[in-house]
Amino acid sequence: MFFRSLLQASALLPFLSATTSAQSSTACNNSPSLCSRAYNNITHLGAHDSPFLRDKSTSFSTSGNQYYNSTVQLDAGVRLLSAQVHKNGTTSNADKWRLCHSTCDLLDAGNLADWLSEIKTWMDNNENEVVTVLLVNSDDASASDLGPQFTSSGIDKYAYTPPSPSTVPTTWPTLDSLISNGTRLMAFVASLSEPSAQYPYLMDEFTFIFENDFENESPTNYSCTPDRPRGLTTSSTGGRMFFMNHFLYSTQLFGIQQPNDTYVNVTNAETGLGSLGTRIDNCTSVYSKAPTFVLVDFFNVGPAMASVDRANGVSRAVGRKSVTTAQPSEAEQNGDASPAMRRDGSIIAVVVAVMVAIAFGL
């Protein structure tokens, strides 16, 4: 009898082994260890101005914040994508809200719905991933302005709706529960004048999030102190999630700021003066908790993901696609023009945009 029971038990071993293996390989946002953690208890890597590219498609525009598009960013592990939304003069609803860097004359990345469709396509093919979208609301769009863009793209089917539009939740859902419930998209807008019953998933950023300062031009400028919304202190944040801006600007002609790519290998590194890793450690000490979001330019350099993995305690991520940590060479990618010619073209575009703005009194 004993041997028969032993044989029966041994027959189950392959099944149990396979089940254990399957469970252990389940990953949320590229790691099994993150599945059971609350959304606000994870550090999400964010791509600042995600659709604004410095690559061949934009003639390596000096206004571009990223070397690779939003799909590549997501493939590589970025889980928050930010963009600026501007109102276009056209009366066509599909084209009314566009992704433009400061002005549509400077860098136009197309309409909002198309970008959201790109993100939805990625989410369709990556069912265990929670993605956050943050829209910088440059022209004070209302939820009724932006909501139809989410609807037309189809991404609204993934959107999470908070229990209250005006109160910070005492607890946020885990990644596992967001995935199980099919609410894998967090959509924040900075700022929404009022919540919408028709589009309740569009969350006012500063109701749920606070940010540090973002206009930094020196690696010694970074601070963990709340900057937006006004009136907060490091000891009084109202339960909001900490959104840590970590990128540098450089000032060019006419006082125009552009992303600083000269120092980015240190800015996004784990160690060094003004490095991402050092700033995460510093701010973790201030709040006794790692930032919920960190926002960077040129995410692949550093790489920025290394510091975020360390903050999350992730040592062996799964399912990511590798992206070079090198800064792309214009000379290699543009055989028809020299780097100098490409950069001069970008600067000329900036000058033209400024002159047009002055001429029309903008």
N, C-alpha and C positions, 0 to 999 in steps of 0.2 A: 504493500500500500504506500509506504514511504517513497519507494522508487517511482511508483506511478505518479504520485503528486509532484515529485521532483521533475519528472519528464514533462508533465503538463505545465509546470511553472517555467521550465526552460523554453518551452515552445512559445511562450509569451514574450521572451526577452527581445527578439528582433523587433516586435511591434512596439514594445515599450521604449526601446532604444531609438526607433525611428520617430516616435512621438516626441520624446525628449529633445531629439536633434532638431525637429521642426519647430518646437516651441522656443528653443534657445536661439534659433536663427532668425526669429521674428524681430524686425527692427522698426523703430519709429524714429523718423528723422535721422536715419543712418545708424542707429544704435539701439540694441535691445534694452540697455540700461535706462533709456529715456522714456520708455513706454508708460511706466507707472508714475512718472513725475508730472506734477501740475504744470500747465502752460507757463505760468509766471515763475516757476522754479527751475527754469532752463535758460541758458544763455543762447539766444538766437543770433546767428551771424546775418547782418544786413548789408545789402549793396546800396550805397548812397547813389541816388539818381540812376537807378538800374538801367533804364533804356537809353541813356545818353552815352554814346560810345565814342571812344577815341580809337578808331580803327580805319581800315581802308574805305568802309562804307561812308564815313564822314570826312574823308581825306585827313584823318588823324586830327580832327578838330581839338584845339586846346581847351574847349569847353567840355569835352567828354570826360566822364567820371569813371568809366569802366572800359576795359579792353575787350571784354567778351559779353555777348548778349544775355538776356534774362534766362533763356533756356540753359545755356552753358553754366550760368551762375547757379541755377537750381541743381543741375546735374552734379556740380562740384560740392554741394552741401549748403549753399546760401539758403536761408529760409525766411528772410524778410527782404522785400523789394520795395524801394521807395521811388517816387516819381513826382514831378511837378506837373500840375494840371492847369492849363490856361484856356480861356475862352477865345474861340476863333470868331471872326466876323461873319462867317457864313451862317445862313439860316438853316442849313441842313443839320438835323439833330445828330446824325452819325459823325459829322465832322466838327461839331460845335466845340467839343472839349478835347483839346489836343495836349500832347506831352511835349512841352517846350522848355528849354533851359533858359530861364530868366525872361526871354522873349522869343517868339516864334521866328523872328528874323535872325536869331543867333544860332539856334540848333533846334530843329523840329524832328521829333521822333515818331510822328504819326498820331493817329487818334487813340483815345483811351480804350475804346472797345476792342480794337485790334490787339493792343498789348495785353489786355485782360484775356482775350481769346488764346494768346500764346501761353499764358500761364495756365489756363484751364486745360489746354492740350497736354501740358506737362503733368498736371495733376491727374488727368484721366489715365495716364500711363504709369503713375506712381501712387498707388492707392494707400500706402502707409505713411504718407508725408503730410505734415501740417504746415501750411504756408501763410505768411502774414504779408499783407499789402498795406503800405502807408502812402496816402496821397497828400502832397503838399498843396493846399487849396489856394492857389495864387490869386484867383479872381472871385473868391467868395461864393463858390458854387453851393447850391443847396442839395439836400439829399434827393430831391425830386429832379435835379439836374443830372446828378451822377448815377443814381439808381438805374435808369434805363440803359446806361452803358454796361453795367454789370449784367442786366437782364439779357441784352442783345448778345453778349458774349457767351452767355450760358453759365458763367462762373458762379452766379448767385446760388445755384443749387448746392454748392459746397459751403455756403456762408454760415457762420456761427452768429446767433443772436444772443446778446447778454440778458440776464434776468431783468435788469433795469437799465434804461438808457442813460440814467443820470447818477447812478450809484456804483461805486467800485465793488465788485463781488468780494465777499469774505474769502471765498475759495474759487479758484479757476479750475476748469476740468482738466483731467490728465490728457496726455496725447492719445493714449489708448481709447479713452471715451470719446474724444473728438473724432477719431478715426472710425470707431464703431458706429457712431451716430451720423456719420456722413457730413459732419460740420467741420471740415478741415481747413477752411479759409477764414482767417481773421482779417477784417477790413476796417482800417482806421483812417479818418480824414482829419487833417489839421487846417482849419477848424470848421466844425459844423455849427451853424447858428442855433439850430434846434433839431431834436431827433425827429424821425419820420416813422409813422405807423406803417406806411407802405414799404419802406426799406429799413426795417429795424436793425439789420445787420451792419449798417453803416454807422460805426461808432466814432463819436467825437474823440480825437486823440487825447486831448488834455483833460478829459474827464477820467481817463483810465491810465494815462502815461504822463511822466514828467521827463524833461530833457535837461542835460547840461548845455553849456554854451557851445555853439558850433562855428563861430567865425574866428578861427584861430589861424595865425600865420607863423607861429613859432612853436617848436616842440615843448617850450617851457610855459605855454599859455593854457594848457589843458587843465580843467577843473572838474571836480565831482559835484560841485555846488549846483542845485537846481536853478535853471534859468527860465524855463517855461513849463507850466504857467507861472505867472508872477505870484509872489507872496509865499512861496514855499521855502522851507529850510531843510537842511540835511536831517534834522530831527523831527520834521513835520511835513510829510509828503502825502498825507491822506490815503495811504495804502496803495498809491499808484505804482505802476511798474516803472523801473528806471531804464531809460533809453539813453545809452551812452554814445554821443557823437564822438568820432575819433578820426578826423581827417584834417589836412592842412590846405589852406589856400595860399596862393601867391598873387600879388597885385601887379597888374600890367598897365598898359596905356589907359588913360582916362580914369584910373582908379578901379578898373574892372578886375574882379577877382576870378581866378581860374584854379582848378584843382592842381595841387602841387604834386607832380610826379617825380621830382628830383630827389625828394627825401623819403618817398613812399616805402623803399626797402627797409627803412628803420621804423617809420610810422606804423607799419603793419607787422613788425617783427615781435618776437616774444620778449626780447631784452633790448636795452639801449635807451638813450635819452628820448623821452616822449613815445616810447614803443607801446603798442597795443597791450602786450602782456603785462607790462609794468602798470599801465593805467587801470586795467581790469583788477589787478591786485590792490592798487591804491583805493579804488572806489569800493571794492569788496570790503576793505577794512572800515571805510566810512559808514557803510550801510549794513555791515555784518551779513551781507548777501551779495552774490555776484549780480551784475547788471542783467536784466531780462533780455535786453537787446544791445548789440553794439553795431554801429553803422560806420562803414569804411568806404573809401575810394579804392579802385583797382584791387579788388578783393583777393585776386590770385597771388599778388606779390606779398612776400613775408614768409610763409603764407599766413593770412589773417586767421584762417581756420585753425591753425595750431594752438593759438591762444584760447580760442573758443572751446576747443576740445578739452584743453586743460581745465578751463573753468567748469566744464560739465563733468569732468572726471571720465571722459571717453578716451580710451587708449587704442581701441581697434574698431574704427568705424567700418561699416559695410555699405555696399551699394553706391558708393560715390564714383564718379568718373574723374580721372586724373586731368589736371590742367597745369600747364607749365607755370612755374613761379617767376619766370623771367618776364621782363617788360618787352613786349613785341617790338621788333625792329622795323621801322618804316622802310628802311633801305631794302630789307629782305622781302617785305610784302608788296612793295610798290616799285617794280622795276622801271616804270615809265616816268618816274619823277624822283628827285632827290628829297631826303628828309627836310632840307632847308626850304625847298620849294613848297612842300606840303605845309610846313609850319607857317611860312609867310602867308600862304593862302588863308589859313585859319585866322591869323591876325588881321588880315585885310577884311575878312568877313566881320570881325568884331568891330573894326573901325567904321565900316559901312553901316552896321546896325546902329551904332551910337549916333552917327551923323544923321541918319534917318529919324531917329528918336528926337534929336535936337531940333531938326527942321520942322517936325510936326508938333513940337512942344510937349512931347510925351515925358 
